[in-house]
Amino acid sequence: MVQEVNKQFIQKVDGFTVIGIAGNGKEGIELVRELKPELVIIDIYMPNQDGLETLKQIRSEGHSVDVIAITAARDMETVRRVLQNGAFDYIMKPFKFERLQQSLKNYLLYHSQLKEKEKLTQKDVDTMLLNNKFKKKPENPELPKGLNQVTLDKIIRFLQNQKEPISAEEVAEGIGIARVTARRYLDYLAKIKKVSIHVQYGSIGRPVNRYMFHSD
């Protein structure tokens, strides 16, 4: 079921066609050898051979294929090892279609730029690697004093999974932080236009601000 959902997600993005699906890492390697795809979407938790070993084997066999990891693995060591083995992007579950769509669009732009030029200048390389022009830009490069990236990332992931606007109190309960702390982060996200504020008026008491995350 998950494979089918991911397949439908991918095929909704112009420029991409799914040419093979593997149920585990060993099958994946066989399909890479046989089909020679340009891009592989890989999970870390797979039977018979996990995604990290599969990625390492792809690299050791010298296959000219790029990889995007989509996985529930959140520990720093796994992320580091996946990126060290050349993954183009790392998407954490659960995720929304828009996150995968952006990753695929970034990859398409990156791939087209490489095909356009036979030789790259230092400026071209700097643009791709140092400025991350083709990869997802950091959400918040500079945080105000008193805010930290770990907590902010938790709040963003929590908001991304909400289908309706929610209050600061609901965010605080969902993350496990104080309401006043949640409000500070939400006010910051509103300031940088990462969340929209919806005012809810009740019959009694003050109106309540409810927050909805948006990626644009």
C-alpha angles and dihedrals in degrees: 000000000000091000091052093049091050091047091053091048092052095046091053088067114083114242098032132098126178107230100173144009126206127197095207143007097271092052088048092056091050091052092048089054093046104038100029095211124194093225135026125198106207137185122212096216106064133139124251091014125016124230096256093054089045091052091049090050091049089055096042091052090051098238113172096227134121122226135212115191118215110184149137090233108118105166117117095234094057092047091049094049093047092051092044088058091057108265111169092213141358118216120188123216131271095047137157126240090250092063093054091042091055092048092051092047090050089051093048091052092047092048094048092050091053092050093050095062130052091197130028127216123218087255091056092051092046090052093052100040111021099036093035090221093162099037129072108282119235110273095228118011094179122030125198117252112281096028123100130202096232094059092041091053090051091052092047092050090047092051092046090060094053120098095193134040112273135197129250088250091056091048090050092051093046094050098034099241136119117281092236089053092049090051092054091055092044091050089052092050089049090050092055089043096246093123132036121218121229115191114217116201118204131191092249131035134002123331115265124229112226122193132217124187120227128180099215 
